[in-house]
Structures are given as structure tokens and as C-alpha cells.
Amino acid sequence: MTGVRGADSVYLALARELDASLITLDRQQLERGKMVATVRRP
């Protein structure tokens, strides 16, 4: 379990499915999302 919020998990799953990076300023997405997909700051 990554501990990400519900809506964040949708964005991360989509990024993973599309083999794309999730670009975000959200600290929680950046820290916890890297277990699921590539997550970067703009």
C-alpha cells in the first residue's frame, strides 16, 4: 500500500498505465507516488 489519497491514486494509475510521468507540486504525490509511477516536479 502506498498510502496515497483516493483521487491521487487515479492519477498515478493512469500515469503508470500510459507509461508517462506524473508532473505535480503536491508533496504527498511526489513522496508516495514514486512507488507506483515516475513522479516529477514541473
C-alpha positions, -999 to +999 in steps of 0.1 A: +000+000+000+013+034-009-010+055+014-020+079-013-054+096-013-082+083-035-081+108-063-043+107-063-043+070-069-063+075-101-037+100-115-009+076-105-026+046-120-032+065-153+004+076-154+016+041-149-008+027-175+003+052-201+040+048-191+041+085-185+054+108-158+030+125-133+040+161-130+029+176-097+036+201-070+018+180-044+043+169-018+024+137-009+021+127-045+058+132-050+068+112-020+044+083-020+037+082-058+072+073-068+065+037-056+039+034-084+049+056-113+075+082-123+066+114-104+084+147-110+081+184-102+074+209-130 
